[in-house]
Amino acid sequence: MVADNQQSMEEDDLVAKYAAEAKVAMSAEAAKRIAETVDPVEEARLRSTSLLTLLYTPEMVPALLARLGDVRAALDGHGGGIAVSKLDWAEGESESLDLVLDLTGACLSCGAAPGTLEGVRTDLEGDSEISRVRFDKALLETFDELGREFILAHGAVEFV
């Protein structure tokens, strides 16, 4: 019994090690792909510009995209993007935004959309000027019934 537990722990450690290595490799590949398609000076400028000064300007979506991590490679590489459906001031002590986003382009009805949506939400909510990211419920209509059920059950995002 002790030997079985030891073997199971060793297998778990090996799986965790390979998962960590895969994550590092995927992040490196994503960074490489993003670097091939963006102007690093413009990206740095957009990342350092307050979103609060870009409200309702054509630079708002590019500034949001500049704040994305690995998920940006999937959006850019697959011909998709994001759009702001609604934005409000978040309730609270600091000035921050409550965003409702939509996917655009090839990202609509993609089987990877649940992961994409979660990645977008996680990355953007990591920005101090964004308190919450939700998604437009109209996005759900772009999926077939099975896709809608899957995204609602496994998407880890909220639709409004």
Residue frames as qw, qx, qy, qz and C-alpha x, y, z in Angstrom:
[[0.000, 0.886, 0.464, 0.000, 0.00, 0.00, 0.00],
 [0.303, -0.797, 0.121, 0.508, 2.83, 2.42, 0.87],
 [0.413, -0.139, 0.612, 0.660, 4.57, 1.56, -2.41],
 [0.232, 0.626, 0.662, 0.341, 1.36, 2.28, -4.35],
 [0.120, -0.945, -0.236, 0.194, 1.01, 5.68, -2.63],
 [0.406, -0.583, 0.353, 0.609, 4.68, 6.47, -3.34],
 [0.381, 0.165, 0.686, 0.597, 4.27, 5.56, -7.02],
 [0.103, 0.810, 0.559, 0.148, 1.09, 7.65, -7.28],
 [0.235, -0.891, -0.022, 0.387, 2.86, 10.66, -5.72],
 [0.421, -0.343, 0.524, 0.656, 5.78, 10.25, -8.12],
 [0.297, 0.449, 0.701, 0.468, 3.39, 10.07, -11.08],
 [0.040, -0.921, -0.380, 0.076, 1.56, 13.19, -9.83],
 [0.345, -0.727, 0.214, 0.553, 4.91, 15.00, -9.51],
 [0.408, -0.027, 0.655, 0.636, 5.87, 13.96, -13.06],
 [0.182, 0.704, 0.629, 0.277, 2.51, 15.16, -14.44],
 [0.170, -0.935, -0.166, 0.263, 2.89, 18.49, -12.62],
 [0.426, -0.496, 0.407, 0.637, 6.46, 18.85, -13.95],
 [0.339, 0.240, 0.694, 0.588, 5.38, 18.21, -17.55],
 [0.051, 0.847, 0.524, 0.076, 2.40, 20.55, -17.17],
 [0.266, -0.852, 0.036, 0.450, 4.69, 23.33, -15.92],
 [0.403, -0.262, 0.568, 0.668, 7.13, 22.75, -18.78],
 [0.265, 0.514, 0.705, 0.410, 4.30, 22.78, -21.32],
 [0.057, -0.922, -0.351, 0.154, 2.95, 26.03, -19.89],
 [0.322, -0.683, 0.273, 0.596, 6.36, 27.71, -20.17],
 [0.361, 0.008, 0.698, 0.618, 6.75, 26.48, -23.76],
 [0.160, 0.704, 0.653, 0.229, 3.25, 27.65, -24.72],
 [0.153, -0.914, -0.158, 0.341, 3.84, 31.07, -23.16],
 [0.357, -0.470, 0.455, 0.667, 7.12, 31.43, -25.03],
 [0.290, 0.290, 0.744, 0.527, 5.42, 30.50, -28.31],
 [0.033, 0.853, 0.520, -0.010, 2.56, 32.92, -27.62],
 [0.246, -0.813, 0.074, 0.522, 5.01, 35.75, -26.88],
 [0.365, -0.190, 0.618, 0.670, 6.89, 34.98, -30.10],
 [0.212, 0.532, 0.728, 0.376, 3.68, 35.04, -32.17],
 [0.075, -0.916, -0.336, 0.205, 2.50, 38.27, -30.59],
 [0.338, -0.648, 0.268, 0.627, 5.89, 39.90, -31.18],
 [0.378, 0.094, 0.687, 0.613, 5.66, 39.00, -34.88],
 [0.089, 0.637, 0.656, 0.396, 2.42, 40.94, -35.35],
 [0.223, -0.927, -0.291, 0.074, 2.59, 43.99, -33.10],
 [0.336, 0.695, -0.224, 0.595, 4.68, 47.13, -32.88],
 [0.623, -0.312, -0.558, 0.452, 6.42, 46.84, -29.48],
 [0.155, 0.042, -0.185, 0.970, 6.71, 50.62, -29.04],
 [0.436, -0.298, -0.282, -0.801, 3.01, 51.13, -29.70],
 [0.708, -0.349, -0.611, -0.056, 2.11, 48.19, -27.43],
 [0.476, -0.176, -0.482, 0.714, 4.19, 49.66, -24.59],
 [0.090, -0.141, 0.009, -0.986, 2.54, 53.05, -25.09],
 [0.588, -0.337, -0.440, -0.589, -0.95, 51.52, -25.03],
 [0.690, -0.306, -0.620, 0.216, -0.16, 49.44, -21.93],
 [0.384, -0.165, -0.385, 0.823, 1.15, 52.47, -20.07],
 [0.198, -0.250, -0.165, -0.933, -1.74, 54.75, -21.04],
 [0.288, 0.137, 0.705, -0.633, -4.59, 54.88, -18.56],
 [0.055, 0.393, 0.861, 0.318, -7.71, 53.24, -19.90],
 [0.029, -0.730, -0.530, 0.430, -9.67, 55.97, -18.15],
 [0.016, 0.615, -0.194, -0.764, -8.25, 58.49, -20.62],
 [0.014, 0.139, -0.795, -0.590, -9.16, 56.31, -23.61],
 [0.351, 0.421, 0.764, -0.341, -12.87, 55.86, -22.94],
 [0.512, 0.730, 0.392, -0.224, -14.94, 56.07, -26.11],
 [0.134, 0.769, -0.454, -0.429, -11.86, 56.55, -28.31],
 [0.847, 0.398, -0.309, -0.165, -10.63, 54.35, -31.16],
 [0.303, 0.526, -0.736, 0.300, -7.63, 53.39, -28.98],
 [0.658, -0.375, 0.404, -0.513, -9.73, 51.72, -26.27],
 [0.988, 0.075, 0.051, -0.125, -9.83, 48.24, -27.86],
 [0.680, 0.513, -0.411, 0.324, -6.14, 48.27, -28.89],
 [0.117, -0.593, 0.561, -0.565, -5.27, 49.28, -25.30],
 [0.839, -0.228, 0.312, -0.384, -7.33, 46.37, -23.97],
 [0.938, 0.307, -0.153, 0.052, -5.64, 43.98, -26.41],
 [0.367, 0.648, -0.508, 0.433, -2.23, 45.27, -25.30],
 [0.422, -0.501, 0.540, -0.528, -3.10, 44.20, -21.75],
 [0.968, -0.005, 0.005, -0.251, -3.78, 40.59, -22.74],
 [0.436, -0.541, 0.708, 0.126, -1.28, 37.82, -22.15],
 [0.273, -0.134, 0.897, 0.320, -1.04, 34.50, -23.98],
 [0.440, 0.556, 0.684, -0.171, -4.68, 34.60, -25.08],
 [0.232, 0.781, -0.138, -0.564, -3.76, 37.49, -27.38],
 [0.080, -0.355, 0.820, 0.441, -1.84, 35.06, -29.59],
 [0.282, 0.337, 0.898, 0.025, -4.99, 32.98, -30.06],
 [0.288, 0.787, 0.350, -0.418, -7.09, 36.02, -30.88],
 [0.129, 0.744, -0.385, -0.530, -4.58, 37.49, -33.32],
 [0.153, -0.292, 0.886, 0.326, -3.58, 34.19, -34.85],
 [0.236, 0.355, 0.903, 0.057, -7.11, 33.05, -35.53],
 [0.011, 0.346, 0.446, 0.825, -8.48, 36.29, -36.96],
 [0.356, -0.713, -0.603, -0.036, -10.51, 37.27, -33.92],
 [0.165, 0.345, -0.245, 0.891, -10.71, 40.15, -31.57],
 [0.163, -0.517, -0.708, 0.453, -12.78, 41.85, -28.91],
 [0.046, -0.544, -0.271, -0.793, -15.28, 44.68, -28.89],
 [0.003, -0.122, -0.602, 0.789, -16.60, 46.75, -25.99],
 [0.158, -0.546, -0.741, -0.358, -20.39, 46.36, -25.79],
 [0.376, -0.854, -0.213, -0.289, -20.80, 48.39, -22.62],
 [0.530, 0.099, -0.486, 0.687, -18.65, 50.08, -20.04],
 [0.422, -0.833, -0.223, -0.281, -19.53, 51.58, -16.71],
 [0.016, 0.614, -0.576, 0.539, -17.70, 52.92, -13.72],
 [0.606, -0.191, -0.758, 0.148, -17.34, 50.23, -11.11],
 [0.515, -0.793, -0.086, -0.315, -18.72, 50.84, -7.67],
 [0.835, -0.248, -0.221, 0.440, -16.04, 51.30, -5.06],
 [0.379, -0.806, 0.002, 0.455, -13.35, 53.56, -3.73],
 [0.309, -0.411, 0.494, 0.702, -11.05, 53.65, -6.76],
 [0.561, 0.568, -0.129, -0.589, -11.82, 54.58, -10.32],
 [0.247, -0.182, 0.910, 0.279, -12.12, 51.41, -12.35],
 [0.500, 0.187, -0.403, -0.744, -14.19, 50.01, -15.15],
 [0.614, 0.135, 0.737, -0.249, -16.88, 47.38, -15.36],
 [0.225, 0.393, -0.589, -0.669, -16.71, 46.06, -18.93],
 [0.786, 0.276, 0.510, -0.211, -19.06, 44.01, -21.08],
 [0.020, -0.518, 0.661, 0.543, -17.17, 42.59, -24.05],
 [0.872, 0.375, 0.174, -0.262, -17.95, 40.67, -27.20],
 [0.572, -0.229, 0.624, 0.480, -15.75, 38.50, -29.42],
 [0.495, 0.710, -0.096, -0.492, -15.34, 39.45, -33.05],
 [0.334, 0.578, -0.682, -0.299, -14.16, 37.80, -36.24],
 [0.642, 0.147, -0.740, -0.137, -13.28, 34.13, -36.35],
 [0.002, 0.152, -0.803, 0.576, -13.56, 33.81, -32.58],
 [0.654, 0.009, 0.152, -0.741, -17.33, 33.68, -32.91],
 [0.940, 0.038, 0.011, -0.339, -18.58, 30.12, -32.46],
 [0.441, 0.519, -0.718, 0.143, -15.07, 28.69, -32.10],
 [0.844, -0.289, -0.452, -0.017, -14.81, 25.55, -30.02],
 [0.580, -0.009, -0.423, 0.697, -12.01, 27.16, -28.00],
 [0.128, -0.679, -0.131, -0.711, -14.19, 30.15, -27.06],
 [0.688, -0.688, -0.223, -0.059, -14.68, 29.12, -23.40],
 [0.756, -0.266, -0.050, 0.596, -10.94, 29.17, -22.81],
 [0.323, 0.411, 0.162, 0.837, -10.55, 32.36, -24.82],
 [0.326, -0.767, -0.241, -0.498, -13.26, 34.13, -22.84],
 [0.756, -0.614, -0.148, 0.171, -11.78, 33.03, -19.54],
 [0.682, -0.012, 0.034, 0.731, -8.29, 34.11, -20.64],
 [0.105, 0.592, 0.186, 0.778, -9.55, 37.55, -21.69],
 [0.526, -0.769, -0.215, -0.292, -11.42, 37.98, -18.40],
 [0.810, -0.440, -0.105, 0.372, -8.50, 36.84, -16.26],
 [0.569, 0.158, 0.070, 0.804, -5.94, 39.02, -18.05],
 [0.012, -0.624, -0.187, -0.759, -8.07, 42.15, -18.07],
 [0.609, -0.740, -0.209, -0.193, -9.24, 41.80, -14.47],
 [0.779, -0.231, -0.135, 0.568, -5.54, 41.73, -13.55],
 [0.269, 0.440, 0.061, 0.855, -5.37, 45.40, -14.58],
 [0.171, -0.314, -0.571, 0.739, -5.95, 47.82, -11.70],
 [0.245, 0.170, -0.070, -0.952, -8.25, 49.97, -13.84],
 [0.594, -0.080, -0.588, -0.544, -10.63, 47.09, -14.57],
 [0.436, -0.265, 0.644, -0.570, -12.76, 45.72, -11.77],
 [0.649, 0.175, 0.709, -0.214, -14.92, 43.29, -13.71],
 [0.237, 0.296, -0.648, -0.660, -15.21, 41.77, -17.18],
 [0.613, 0.273, 0.681, -0.294, -18.39, 40.11, -18.37],
 [0.140, -0.045, 0.735, 0.662, -19.53, 39.16, -21.85],
 [0.481, 0.160, -0.104, -0.856, -22.48, 40.21, -23.98],
 [0.618, 0.108, 0.733, -0.264, -25.23, 37.58, -23.91],
 [0.669, 0.628, -0.082, -0.389, -25.70, 38.15, -27.66],
 [0.114, 0.575, -0.801, -0.125, -22.44, 36.21, -28.05],
 [0.486, -0.038, 0.841, -0.234, -24.27, 33.09, -26.88],
 [0.703, 0.529, 0.257, -0.400, -26.52, 33.27, -29.94],
 [0.396, 0.685, -0.546, -0.274, -23.53, 32.66, -32.22],
 [0.098, -0.288, 0.949, -0.078, -23.13, 29.15, -30.80],
 [0.585, -0.176, -0.671, -0.420, -25.28, 26.13, -31.53],
 [0.722, -0.567, -0.087, -0.387, -27.25, 24.64, -28.64],
 [0.916, -0.169, -0.211, 0.298, -24.48, 22.26, -27.61],
 [0.483, 0.358, -0.186, 0.777, -21.90, 25.07, -27.74],
 [0.301, -0.642, 0.038, -0.704, -24.10, 27.32, -25.60],
 [0.860, -0.472, -0.131, -0.141, -24.59, 24.60, -23.02],
 [0.833, 0.030, -0.212, 0.510, -20.87, 23.90, -22.94],
 [0.276, 0.468, -0.160, 0.824, -19.84, 27.53, -22.59],
 [0.493, -0.637, 0.000, -0.593, -22.40, 28.16, -19.84],
 [0.920, -0.376, -0.110, -0.013, -21.28, 25.07, -17.93],
 [0.852, -0.154, 0.028, 0.500, -17.53, 25.34, -18.43],
 [0.402, 0.731, 0.075, 0.546, -16.77, 28.91, -19.53],
 [0.544, -0.427, -0.351, 0.631, -16.11, 30.33, -16.03],
 [0.087, 0.064, 0.108, 0.988, -17.41, 33.68, -17.29],
 [0.203, 0.548, 0.625, -0.517, -20.60, 35.67, -16.86],
 [0.137, 0.340, 0.586, 0.723, -22.97, 36.80, -19.63],
 [0.079, 0.541, 0.468, -0.694, -25.22, 39.86, -19.34]]
